[in-house]
Amino acid sequence: MKVLFIIYLSSLFSARGDLISTEILATRNVLNTQAYIETELAQIVTDMFSIEPAQYGYWMYKITYETIDINGNPHLATGTVSYPRVDWPNIPDQAFPIISYQHGTVVEKLSVTSVNGEWILPAILTGAGYVYLEPDYLGLGDSEGMHPYQLKEPYGTAGVDLLRAVRYYATFENEQFFVNDELFLAGYSEGGYATMAMHQIIERDYSDEFSITISFPMAGAYSMSGIMVDLMLDQVPYGEPFYFPYVLFAYLDSYPYIGTAEQFLLPEYVFLESWFDGYHSSEEINDAMPSIPITIMKPEEIQYFEENFNHPLRITLQNNDLWDWLPQAPMHIFHGQGDELVPYENSQMAYDQFIINGAADILLEPIPESFGGHQDVAPWALFGAYQIAKEIQLINNLGDINQDGILNIFDLVGIVNVILLGTTPDGLDYAFWASDVNMDAAINIVDIVALIDIILGI
């Protein structure tokens, strides 16, 4: 009862991005991290992927944090942070970039990293010197309610609030790591859509707080109202039939004005709505579905949707399209040309429109059909993103005030400016962390002398 009361009180005074709790999931030193990566890579055909040896071990934690639901109400969500582990005799004197990875489609609440723990991607990325974040998304992990599948706004708010919570955690509750200002976004399949949504929403609403270094949306369904609708209306067999009711029920749950399951579905399929409670698997749902997913709908409802371009479901799908806007930060889009689940045209359409809209730094990487379908291409897309990111990744040492990876006279000037400004650090400012060269929690002439010694190699 006391614990519940404390949680209740905290909910009354919490704000978006507040850190509620942390729970350790796994840890490995650098040698064990490398051994784990080699073992896992061997199952994906090692000779096809050249990954540099791990430079760090890692600590992995489950994060519970405050965010909002699709209606703006306070909501608890969960996610994962994995940060570089530094063991004696080394000391944690570096700041690392954040990479936020948005995971692919899962139906069960427990099929997320904050529950299942370590896997190869966070091991590789943390071992390479990233602070790895992975939001569970609303409705998954410990988050209550149905997952708002393929609805753009909740991906943005939940992702941003996890970024906030981890920044706070690094600054005030953990002395083992700090983050610099680089921010990488990446995700495949649903994660591709979520990454595109995060990119758009960060630049639209949070540009004063976060600056995206580069994003990697991969194999996402960016044209929900067009390409994905047409794929369903074609009434051909689909490899993952659960996709259709997942989208439909998520939209009905988040936007009740669209209608009800009873209105749209044949009576024998209405029960499916209760199966998207987070405790039934996609395999179970697929087994109960026809191979042509849209045939669970009443024929007259299909016809009405096809003929009515102002249908509330169609309009809401249009509002969640992600192919017609103007990205400011660099974006590198990956998609397999043989993708049978999320057609390649989603990425081509987005890329073409971004160029028309004036985007200056957008690339589209089509992965040939010979590489396989939706699942087959994922490792290649992720590896391509990894190779590009490592060329611009920065790991900053104490003293690197201007975050250019070099310690020189400009950093000395930076420390002097921090001292002369006389501003009380808010704790979240990278410059204050980098200025405390001797790690004594005070910024003064001693830090200037210490940095001079480092620059001169004394």
Buried (B, 14 or more C-beta within 10 A) or exposed (E): EEEEEEEEEBBEEBEBBBBBBBEEBBBBBBEBBBEBBEEBBEEEEEEEBEBEEBBBBBBBBBBBBBBBBBEEEBBBBBBBBBBBBBEEEEEBBBBBBBBBBBBBBBBBBBBBBBBEEBBBBBBBBBBBBBBBBBBBBBBBBBBEBBBBBBBBBBBBBBBBBBBBBBBBBBBEEBEEBBBBBBBBBBBBBBBBBBBBBBBBBBBEBBEEEBBBBBBBBBBBBBBBBBBBBEBBEEEEEBEBBBBBBBBBBBBBBBBEEBBEBEEBBEEEBBEBBEBBEBEBBBEBBBEBBEEBBBBBBBEEBBEEBEEEEEBBBBBBBBEBBBBBBBBBBBBBBBBBBBBBBBBBBBBBBBBBBBEEEEBEEBEBBBBEEEBBBBBBBBBBBBBBBBEBBEEEBBBBBBBBBBBEEEBEEEBBEBBBEBBEEEEEBEEBEBBBBBBBBBBEEEBBEEBBEBBBEBBEEE
